[in-house]
Amino acid sequence: MSDIGYHWHMAKRPCIGIPMRIELATDRFYLARFYSEAVVAAGGAPVHISLIPQPEYVETVVEGLDGILLPGSDSDVDPLRYGQQPHPKLGAVQPIKDETDLLIIAAAERKRIPIFAICFGMQVLNVSRGGTLIQDIGSQVPEAIKHEQGAPRDRASHRVTLSEHTRLSSIAGAEAFAVNSHHHQAIETLGANLVATAWASDGIIEALEDPRPDRFAVAVQWHPELGWERDPISQRLFEAFVIEAAKTVEAAGAVVSIS
């Protein structure tokens, strides 16, 4: 993406916070490289956030950030957080991931910085605003298409159809396109100030956004960080998010020039 035409002058790149994941077997925080690489290519500076669910720590970190990228996860949001008992096919639950992500979202909402959420990130954003999740598509959604495609992970495996006149459709510049798919859960009921903006052919919600004009919160169920180098729509999603985050820098008094 060296030729996308984004040049940052006389200002720091927008700092984009990305909460990490935890590997319980080895007690390591980690994050797939593609999230950070896509953010850098779009003009941002990724900042990894440790999964330490302490409000003071999270508040301090978010205070220095201009946007939040909520990544995917190999875990599921604890259904107790949205008032449901665990379904037999619920996946692994990592309380440390849930709690830290929710603290980060709350801090980002207070600071009114943009949020871009991917897969698990979309689900935890929805839960943070009072929404609920389908705990297992395969057993709870009759006639569902396959949403867990496996390898190769960047292969576009099904199409999504977008709602018109939304932030997502404006960014994507398309009414429908194919996406990769790596999830067994999905949005059930929408959280506050969220609207669905894309669907799979089986009716599963594939994207959400905050419709308020003064807030940027865009969430997608697929993984635009996978294969972003070859996918213009994925690039535009990251670019739009980083440009929005640059407005936080501008508001803080820095001069940002985008050419």
C-alpha positions as a printed Julia matrix, in Angstrom:
259×3 Matrix{Float64}:
   0.0     0.0    0.0
   3.0     2.29  -0.45
   1.2     4.06  -3.3
  -2.08    4.88  -1.53
  -1.12    8.54  -1.29
  -1.26    9.1    2.45
   1.49   11.32   3.82
   1.55   12.63   7.37
   3.33   15.94   7.82
   4.25   17.93  10.95
   2.33   15.63  13.24
   2.51   12.3   14.9
   0.67    9.45  13.29
  -2.64    8.74  15.03
  -2.0     6.23  17.82
  -4.29    3.2   17.47
  -4.72    1.01  20.54
  -5.15   -2.73  19.92
  -5.92   -5.03  22.88
  -3.84   -8.19  22.76
  -4.91  -11.81  23.23
  -3.76  -14.28  25.87
  -2.38  -17.76  25.33
  -3.28  -19.53  28.55
  -1.0   -22.53  27.97
   2.11  -20.35  27.89
   0.91  -17.28  29.84
   1.75  -14.98  26.94
   0.04  -11.92  25.57
   0.14  -11.96  21.78
  -1.41  -10.4   18.67
  -1.41  -11.48  15.03
   0.91   -9.22  13.07
  -1.62   -8.33  10.36
  -3.66   -5.91  12.51
  -0.64   -3.73  13.23
   0.74   -3.94   9.7
  -2.59   -2.83   8.2
  -2.77    0.09  10.65
   0.78    1.23   9.79
   0.09    0.98   6.05
  -3.0     3.16   6.53
  -0.97    5.84   8.31
  -1.49    4.94  11.96
   0.82    3.88  14.77
  -0.34    0.69  16.53
  -0.08    0.51  20.32
  -0.54   -2.92  21.88
  -2.63   -2.94  25.06
  -1.89   -5.63  27.64
  -4.83   -7.64  28.95
  -4.66   -6.19  32.45
  -8.26   -5.45  33.5
  -7.47   -2.57  35.85
  -9.46    0.61  35.2
  -6.57    2.94  36.12
  -4.2     1.21  33.72
  -6.71    1.16  30.85
  -7.71    4.79  31.42
  -4.06    5.87  31.36
  -3.32    4.01  28.13
  -6.47    5.14  26.31
  -5.8     8.76  27.31
  -2.82    8.71  24.95
  -4.68    7.09  22.04
  -6.53    8.48  19.03
  -8.51    5.35  18.07
  -9.24    1.78  19.17
  -9.05   -1.33  16.98
 -10.86   -4.27  18.6
  -9.41   -7.46  17.08
 -10.74  -10.96  16.71
 -10.16  -13.66  19.31
 -10.19  -17.43  19.57
 -12.48  -17.05  22.6
 -16.2   -16.23  23.02
 -17.73  -13.44  25.1
 -19.06  -14.84  28.38
 -22.85  -15.18  27.83
 -23.46  -14.19  31.46
 -22.44  -10.68  30.34
 -25.58  -10.52  28.18
 -27.91  -12.42  30.45
 -27.78  -15.91  28.94
 -26.71  -19.32  30.19
 -23.88  -21.08  28.31
 -24.94  -22.98  25.2
 -23.47  -26.53  24.89
 -21.37  -25.36  21.93
 -20.05  -22.2   23.56
 -16.32  -21.9   22.92
 -13.58  -20.98  25.39
 -14.24  -17.94  27.57
 -11.36  -15.73  28.72
 -12.58  -13.34  31.44
  -9.34  -11.33  31.26
  -9.99  -10.61  27.56
 -13.67   -9.74  28.05
 -13.04   -7.45  31.0
 -10.11   -5.58  29.44
 -11.92   -5.08  26.12
 -15.0    -3.76  27.93
 -12.88   -1.33  29.96
 -11.15   -0.15  26.76
 -14.49    0.36  25.0
 -15.86    2.33  27.96
 -12.76    4.54  28.05
 -12.89    5.07  24.27
 -16.58    6.04  24.49
 -15.82    8.58  27.22
 -13.02   10.07  25.14
 -15.19    9.87  22.0
 -12.41    8.4   19.87
 -13.17    6.22  16.83
 -13.61    2.46  17.18
 -13.04   -0.14  14.46
 -14.12   -3.64  15.55
 -13.35   -6.96  13.86
 -15.1   -10.33  14.43
 -14.92  -10.94  18.23
 -14.39   -7.18  18.48
 -17.79   -6.56  16.86
 -19.42   -9.02  19.22
 -17.9    -7.54  22.39
 -18.78   -4.01  21.18
 -22.39   -5.11  20.74
 -22.42   -6.69  24.23
 -20.88   -3.54  25.73
 -23.92   -1.62  24.51
 -26.46   -4.1   25.87
 -26.82   -6.35  22.83
 -26.9   -10.16  22.78
 -25.21  -12.87  20.7
 -26.16  -16.09  18.96
 -23.88  -18.47  20.84
 -23.5   -21.06  18.06
 -24.66  -20.45  14.5
 -24.49  -24.08  13.43
 -26.95  -25.33  16.04
 -29.09  -22.2   16.48
 -29.6   -20.87  12.93
 -31.46  -23.24  10.59
 -30.19  -23.22   7.0
 -27.12  -21.17   7.91
 -24.28  -21.1    5.41
 -20.76  -22.07   6.49
 -19.21  -19.29   8.57
 -16.06  -21.15   9.69
 -14.09  -21.58   6.5
 -10.71  -22.71   7.87
  -7.52  -22.38   5.83
  -6.57  -20.48   3.78
  -7.84  -17.82   6.14
  -7.74  -14.93   3.67
  -9.94  -16.67   1.07
 -13.22  -14.89   0.39
 -15.82  -17.59   1.07
 -19.24  -15.9    1.02
 -20.87  -12.67  -0.05
 -22.3    -9.88   2.07
 -24.96   -7.39   1.02
 -24.71   -3.84   2.36
 -27.4    -1.41   3.41
 -27.38    1.79   1.37
 -26.52    5.24   2.72
 -24.38    3.97   5.59
 -20.84    4.76   6.61
 -19.8     1.24   5.62
 -21.31    1.42   2.14
 -19.66    4.8    1.63
 -16.27    3.4    2.65
 -16.6     0.18   0.67
 -18.01    1.82  -2.45
 -19.94   -1.36  -3.21
 -23.39   -2.85  -2.56
 -22.11   -6.42  -2.2
 -18.79   -8.22  -2.12
 -17.19  -11.44  -0.9
 -15.5   -11.76   2.5
 -13.58  -14.35   4.49
 -15.37  -15.93   7.46
 -14.07  -17.28  10.78
 -16.78  -17.21  13.43
 -19.33  -19.53  15.03
 -21.14  -16.76  16.94
 -23.11  -13.8   15.6
 -25.16  -10.76  16.56
 -28.61  -11.59  17.96
 -30.11   -8.34  19.29
 -28.49   -4.98  18.62
 -26.94   -2.87  21.36
 -27.74    0.79  21.94
 -26.87    3.2   19.11
 -25.9     0.39  16.75
 -27.51   -0.49  13.42
 -26.89   -3.49  11.17
 -25.31   -2.52   7.84
 -24.44   -5.82   6.12
 -25.85   -9.35   5.99
 -24.91  -12.79   4.69
 -27.42  -14.63   2.48
 -28.68  -16.58   5.53
 -29.6   -13.38   7.37
 -26.6   -13.34   9.72
 -25.56   -9.77  10.51
 -22.1    -9.1    9.05
 -21.52   -5.45  10.03
 -22.65   -2.81  12.53
 -22.11    0.89  12.94
 -23.07    3.76  15.2
 -25.47    5.91  13.15
 -24.81    9.1   15.11
 -22.99   11.59  12.85
 -20.54   12.65  15.56
 -19.42    9.11  16.42
 -17.28    6.67  14.44
 -17.85    3.07  15.45
 -17.71    0.61  12.56
 -17.69   -3.15  13.1
 -17.35   -6.05  10.67
 -17.76   -9.78  11.25
 -15.11  -10.75   8.7
 -11.34  -10.17   8.92
 -10.14   -7.28   6.71
  -6.65   -7.6    8.24
  -6.24  -10.95   6.44
  -5.0   -10.37   2.9
  -5.46   -6.59   3.15
  -2.51   -6.04   0.78
  -4.56   -7.48  -2.08
  -8.03   -6.24  -1.14
  -8.99   -2.6   -1.85
 -12.09   -2.68   0.4
 -10.02   -3.88   3.36
  -7.52   -1.1    2.7
 -10.31    1.49   2.56
 -11.71    0.29   5.9
  -8.38    0.77   7.65
  -7.73    4.07   5.85
 -11.15    5.5    6.8
 -10.6     4.5   10.43
  -7.11    6.03  10.6
  -8.29    9.23   8.89
 -11.04    9.48  11.51
  -8.46    8.94  14.26
  -6.35   11.73  12.73
  -9.19   14.12  13.6
  -8.46   13.36  17.26
  -4.87   14.45  16.64
  -6.11   17.62  14.94
  -8.46   18.36  17.82
  -5.51   18.09  20.18
  -3.77   20.88  18.28
  -1.55   18.97  15.88
  -1.57   19.83  12.2
  -2.26   16.88   9.94
  -1.96   17.1    6.19
  -3.32   14.29   4.02
  -2.34   14.42   0.36
